[in-house]
Amino acid sequence: MTMTKPALHNEFDGIAALRAALDQRKVSAVELAQSALDAAQAAQDLNAFLHIDAELTLTQARAADAAIAAGNAGPLAGIPIAHKDAFVTRGWRSTAGSKMLADYVSPFDATVVERLQQAGAVSIGKLNCDEFAMGSGNENSAFGVVRNPWDTAAVPGGSSGGSAAAVAARLVAAATGTDTGGSVRQPAALCGVTGIKPTYGTVSRYGMIAFGSSLDQAGPLAASSRDALALLDTMAGFDTRDATSLEKCDGVANEPGRIGRAFTAAQAAYDGAGARPLAGLRIGVPAEYFGAGLADDVQAAVQAALRQFEELGAVRVPVSLPRTELAIPAYYVIAPAEASSNLSRYDGVRYGHRAAEYGDLNEMISRSRAEGFGDEVKRRILVGAYVLSHGYYDAYYLQAQRLRRMIAQDFQRALGEHCDVIMGPVAPTVAKNIGENRDDPTADWLADIYTLGVSLAGLPAMSIPCGFGQGDHARRPVGLQIIGNYFDEGRLLAIADRYQQVTDWHRRVPSKQDA
C-alpha cells in the first residue's frame, strides 16, 4: 500500500470534533472534500472506490459551506463520507459491483443517500462491494478485489469491503454499508472499524439494490461507536416508499433522532454508576460461539474484551443458541431463493447489460445473464431457483423458514430470560489471504456462522475492534460482536462507547509498515 499524507479530516477526533471545527471555521467543507479526494486517489491500490466525480463532491461541499455560513447547517454538514455501491445515486454510477450494471446511473437517490445528503454529508464517491452484495471477502466484485489496509495480502471482508477499507484507511470519516448475513459486521471486524446492523425495518431499503429482501438492512461503518451513531441516527426512520419500513419501534415512532435519544438515555444511566458504569449489565456468552472452528488468536482477543467489560461492572452469563450451526443451511436456502427472484429483473430488456449477439429473445436473455453475472451470483441464482421449484419448495424453502423462526426464538429466550446483550466473535478467523478459498467457493459461507443467525432473526448487532491476530496474522484485526434485542441500537452503541472510552483499538490506524 502506498501511504501518503492522511486526509485532512483525520486531524480531528471524530465527527463531533470535525463538525465543531467546521462551525468555528478552522477548516472548510471544500478543504475537507478536496483532501479526501486526494487521499482516495492516492490509495487506488486498495481498490476501495469504484466511481469518484470530484465536481459532484465539491458541489456538495460548497453547499455545506454555504449552509454553515448561513447558520442552518445539518448535523453532518461538511463531513466526508462515501456510499457502498449497493445504494443507487444520482450522478455517480450504481453498479452493485456487477458487470450487469456497469454503466447504470440512477435517476433518483436511495433514501439512505437522500437523508445523509439532507443532513449535509459530502459524498466522496461509490465504494466497491461483492457483486449484488454476495460474498464474504469482496473477491466477487466484477471490478476487482478490495485490499485490506492493514495487510494488503488479505481480504477486507464482504460484502461491504470497500466501505470498511475506506474507513480503516481513513479515506473518509464514515461510510454506508448493507448487511444481509453479516456484510457490515464482518468487514468491520476484519478491518478494525466499528459497524452496526440495526433491527430489520429500522432503515429504509428504498433505493438499495436488492439481494435478500427479508434480510437486507443498511448500516454505517465508522471509526467509533459515536461516529456510527451520527450516521445511523440520520439514516433511520419510517419511509412510505419501503413496504418493510417500520412506523414504530416498540411503541416509539421510528424517526431520525430516536436512536440518539436512546443512546443519550443509556449514557446518562452509565454516567451515574461511578467507576463501574456497566454494573448490572448481563452479558450472554453463547457456548456455541466458542467451540471448534474458532481460531485461538480470535478467541484470545474476544476473551480479553469480555474481561474488560467485567472490569466495567458487567457480568458474564452462560447462554445457549443451540441452532447456531443450522443458521448456515437456513440462510443459504432463504437468501438465494430471494436473490433468484430479485435478480430476475436483469434480463437485458429494460436496463442492464445486453449481449451483443443473439438469435431470439430467449437467447438474448440467456446470453445477457451469462455475460453480466459473475460466478457467485450465478451459483446463488441456481440454488434459489432449485429450492423454489415445484417438488422442492416444501422440502427446502418452507423448512428453512421454520428453522428461521426457531433460531429467532433461541435469541429471544436468551435475551428475554437470561441476559441483556450477547457478545462473542464476529468471524471465526482473522482476514484470510486473497484467493485462499478460490478452489472451494462455498468455504466463505462457513465464515458467517456467528452473524447469520442475527440476520435471520432480524436483530440489531454491531462489531467493534478488540485486538489483533497472532504470529503471521499479527497485523490483522479482530472484532467483538455485540447483539441486542429488537430496537436496542441506542443501548448497544452506548455499551460499545463505554468500552471504547477505556481502550484504543478503534483509534489504531494502518501504516505503511502494517500494509
N, C-alpha and C positions, 0 to 999 in steps of 0.2 A: 504494500500500500504506500502511495506517495503522500507523505504528510506535509501539509502546508500550514500557513498561518490560520488559526482557528477562526470560525465565523464570529463576527463582532458580538452577536447576542450571547456568546459564551462568557463574556466578561461580567455578566450579571447572574446572580444566583437565583435562577428560577424565573418563571413567568411573572410572578408578582413584582419582583425586583425590576424586571425588564420593563413592565408597564410603568412603574414609578419613574424610571429613568426617562422613558418617553414623555411622560407628563411634565417632567422637570426640564425637558429639552436638552438633556445630556447627550441624547442621540436621537436621530430621526428615523422614522419608519423606512424612508428611502435608503438611508445608510445601512440599516439592518438588512433590508431586502437585497441590496447590491452585494453586501458581504456574504450573505447566504448563497446567492447565485454564484459568486466566485468560488466559494468553498465547494459547492456541488460540482462545479466544472472541474475543479482540481482533483476531486475524488471520483472521477469517472471509472477508475479501475474497480471500484466497488460494484458498479452497475446497478446502483440503487434507484436511479431516476430513469424513467422511460421518455418523458417529454418535459422540456423546460422551454418556456417562452418568456424571455426577460421583459418584454414590453407589457405583457399581461400582468406580470408580477409587479412591475414598477408602477403601473396604473393603479393597482390596489394599494400600494404603499403610499402613493401621493394622496389618495382618498383618505387613508388613515391619518396622515399628517394634517390634512385639512380638518378632519373631524376633531383631532386633538386640539388644534389651534382654536376651533370654534367652541370647545368645551362640551361637545356632545359625543365623545368617543365611546365606542362599545368596550366591554371588558377585555377583549382580546385585540384591541386596536394596535396594529403595527407588529404583532407577534408573528414571526416567520414559521409557517407550518408547511406540510405537504400532504397530499392525499393518496392513499392506496388506489391503484388503477382499477379497483372494483367499483368505484363510485363514478357516475357519469358527471361530466363537467363541460360547461360551455367554454369554447376557446381551446382548451387542452384536449388532446386525444383521449379517448376512453376505450382501452383495448382489452381489459381483463387479462393481460398477459398472453393474448392469443392472436395467432395469425388471422383467425376468423374475423377479428375486429381491428385489424392492424391500422386502418386509416379512418376509423369511425370518430366523428366529433359530434357530441350530443347537442341537440337544440335546447336542452334545459339542464339545470343543476340538480343533483341529488339533494334531498332535504338536509342531510348532514353538511354537505358543502355549502348550501344556501345559508344555514343557520350560523356556521362559523364565519362566513363572509360578512353576514349582517352584524356579527359581534366585532368585526374589524380585523380579523386574522388575515394575514397576507400569505397567499399560496405561492410556494416556490416551484411547484410542478406536480407531476404524477409519478408515483413510485411503483417499482417493479413488484410483481407478485406471481405466485404459481398460477398457471392458466386456469381461469374461472375459479380461482381460489382452491384448486385441488392439489394438495401436496403438503409435505411437512418439512421441506428443505429449500424451497424456492429454486429447485432444479428443473421444474416443469414449465417455466416461462418460455414462450416462443422467442423471447428476446435475450436469452442467456441467463446463466445463474448469477444470483447476487452473492457477494463475498462478505464474510463476517469481518467487521472491522478489527476485532480482537485477534483474529488469526485468519488470514485470507485464504488459507488452505481449507477452511471449514465453511460449512453452510451457515446461513444466519437463522435457519428455521423458516417455517412457512405456515400458511401461505403469505402472511404479511411480512415477508422477509425484507423487502425494500424499506418498509416503514421502520422496522426495528433497526436495520443497519444505518439508516439516515439519522435516527435519534442517537444511537450509540456513538456514531462518529461526530455527533453534534453539528451536523449539517443544517438541521432545523431544530427549533425548540420542542416541537411535538409533531405527531403525525396521526392520521386516522388509519384504522385497520378494520378488518372484518374477522369474525370468529364463528366458524361453523362447527368445528370439532376441537378447537384449541388454537386457531390461527392468529389470535392476538397474544395469548398467554405463552405459547411455546416459543415463538421467535423472540418475545420479550425476555424470556428466561435465557435463551441461548446467546443473546446479545447483551445481557446485563442491563436491561432497562425495565421500566415499570409499564405494565399493560393491564387493562381491565376489560372484561366482557360483562356488560350489565345484564340484568334479568331480561329474558326474551320479551320483546314488545315495548321495552323502555325507550329505545331509539328507533326512529322511523327507518324502514327499509326502502322507502320510495327513492328510486334512482340508484339503488345498489344492484349491480348486475348479479342476478340470482344464481345460486348454486343449489342449496337445500332450503326451501322456503320455510320450513318449520324449525330450522336450526340457525340460519344466518342471523347474526346480530353485529352491529357496528360498535367499535370501542376505540379509545385513544391509546397511544403509546407515547411515553414521555420519560424524562429522567427520573422524576419523583412522583410520589402519590399526589402531592399538592398540584403539580403541573398537570397530571392526568385528570384531576378533579376540574381544573379550569376549563378543559375541553369538554369533558363529559357533561358537566352541568349545563353547558350551552347546547350540546348535541341532543340531549334527552328531551322528551316531550311528545305529547299526542300529535298525530298528523292524520287528518281526514283522508289523505291520499293513500294511506297504507292500511289495508284491512286488518293487519296483525298488530297495529299500534294500539297501545293501551290508553284509555282515557283516565283511569285511576290506578294507583299503585297502593294496594292495601288500604283503600278508602281515601287516599290523598291524591289530589289532582296530579297527573303526570305532566309536569310542565317544567320548562327551564327554571333552574333555581331550587327545585325540590331536593336534589342530591346534595347541593351545597348547604342547604339548611340542616339536613340530617347530619352531614359532616360536622358542622359547627356545634350542633347539639351534643354529638358524641364527644367532641373535643372538650366541651365545657365540663362534661361529666368526668373526663380523664384529668383535666386540669385541677379538679378539686380533690383528687385522690393522692396527692403528695408524691413521694418518691417511688411509689409503686402504682402508677396510673392505671394499669390494666388489672388491678386486683379484682378478683371475682370472675374474670373472663375465662370461660371454659373452652379450651382448645381440643377439639376432637382429632385424634390421631388414628387414622384407619390402619389396621394391621395389614390390609391388602395392599397398601401403598409402600410397604417396606419389606416385601418378600423377595423371592428370586427374581432376577432381572434388573434390580436397581443397582446401579454401579456404586462401588464403595465410596468414591470421591463425592458423588452427588449426595449419598446418604450422610456423609460426614458434614457437609455444608448445611444440609437441611436440619440435622440434629443440633448443630451449633446455633442455628437460628431459633429453633424451638427453646433451647436453653436461655437464649437472650430474652425471649418472650416470658419465660418463667421469672427471670430477674426483674422484669417489669410488672410482675404480680399475677400473671396468668397461670392457670393450672392445666396440666395435660389430663385428658380423659380418653381412655381407650374406647374406640368405636369400631364398628364393623360395617363395611359396604360389600356384602357377600357376592354381589353380581358385578364386581369391577371388571373381571376378565370378559364377561359376557357383553360389556358395552362395545367391544370391538366388533363382533359379528352383528350386533343390533344396528350399530351406526353404519357399517358398511353394507347393509341392506337398505336402510331407510334413506341415507344421503344419496347413494347412486340412483335409487328409484326416483327421488325428487329431481335429481340432476337430469336424468334422461327425459323427464317431462319438460323441465325448464329450457333445456338446450335444443328441444325440437324446433324452436322458432328460427334457429340458424340454418336456413335451407338454401341460401344463395338466391332467393327470390326477392325478398323485401329489402334486406340490408345484409352486410357482412360479405365475406369472401365468396366469390363465384368463380368456378372453374373456367378456364379459357376455352377448353374444348369439350364438347359433349354432343350426344345424339339427340335424345329426347329429354323431357322434363325429369323423369326418374333418374336418368344418368347424370343430369346436371346437379340434382340434389345430392346424389351419392358421391360424385366426384368432389363437389364443393366441400362436403363434410369431411371426406377423406383427406383433402388437402389442408383444410382450415383448422381441424382439431389435432392436438398432439396425442401422443400415445396414452398418457394417463387419463385424459378426458375420454378418449375412445373406450378405454378399459372400463371406466365407471358408467358410461352410457350403456355398454353391453351388459354389465352386471345389472343395472337398473331396469333395462328393458326385459331382461330374463325374469327377475323376481316379480315383475308386474304382469307377466304374460299369463294367459289362461292356463290353469292347471298348476301354477306355482305361486299365485298371489296369496292364497290361504296358507300354504306351507311356509312361505318365507316372509312376505311383507307383513301380513297380519300378525304372525308370530313375533316378528321383530317389534311391532308396535305394542304388543302385550308386554314384551320384555322391557320396553322403554318405560312403561308405566311402573313396573316393579322396581326398576332402577331408581326412578323418581321417589318411590315410596321408601326405599332404603335411605336415601338422603333425608327425607322428611322425618323418618324415625330417629336418625342420629341427631339432626338439628332440633327436632321438636322435643326430644326426651332426654338427651344426654349432653349436648354441647351447644355453644353459641356460634362458633365457627369451626371449620375443618381446615387443617393445614397438612401439607405434605409436599412432595416433589411435583414439579410441572412435567418433567420428562425423565425417563429412566437413565439417560446418559447426558453428558455434555454434547455440544455440537459435533456431529460426525464430519468426516472428511468429504469434500465434494467428490461425487462419483462412487462413494463407498458401497452403496446399495444398488449400483447400476444393474447387476446381474439378478437381483431379486426385487422387482418393482413393488412388491407388497410388503417388504420389510419395514418401510417407513410407516405403514399402518400401525404396527405394534408400538411405535414411539408415542402414540396418542393415548395410551392406556389410562393415564391419570387425568386426562382432560375430557375425554369423550362422554363420560357419564354425566358430568356437569352440563354439557351442551344438550344431551338428550333430556335432562330434567328441566332445562330452561333456567337454571340458577345463575346468580352472579358469581364471578370468581376473578381473581387477579393474580398476576405474577409480580414479585419484587425480587431484585437481585440480592443474593445472600452469600455469595462466595465464588470460588473458582474450583476447577478440577485440580488434579494432582498429576505429577510426573510429566509426561509428554503433553498433557492437556491442561497444564497449569495456567495457560492464558485464556482458557475457555470458561465463560461464566456459568453459574448455576442459579436457578430461580426457585423461590419458595412460592407455592400456590396457597392462596387463602380463599376459601369457599364460604359463602354466606347463604342465608335463607333469602327467599324472594324479596326483592325491593330493598335489600340491605346494603346497597352500594355505598351510601354515605358512611356507614359504620366500618365497612371493610377498608375504605380509604383512610379513615381516621386511625384504625388499628395499624395499618401499614405505615402511616405517618409517624406514629409513636416509635415504631422500630427504626425508621429512617432518621429520627432525631438522635438516636444513640449509636448508629452505625454509619459507615460511609461508603458502603458498596455502591449505592446509587450515584455517588459522586465520582467514581472511578471512570476514567476516560482512556480509550486505547491510544497508544503511542506508536511511533514508528517501530520501536523495539518489539511491541506486542504483535503487530501485524507481520 
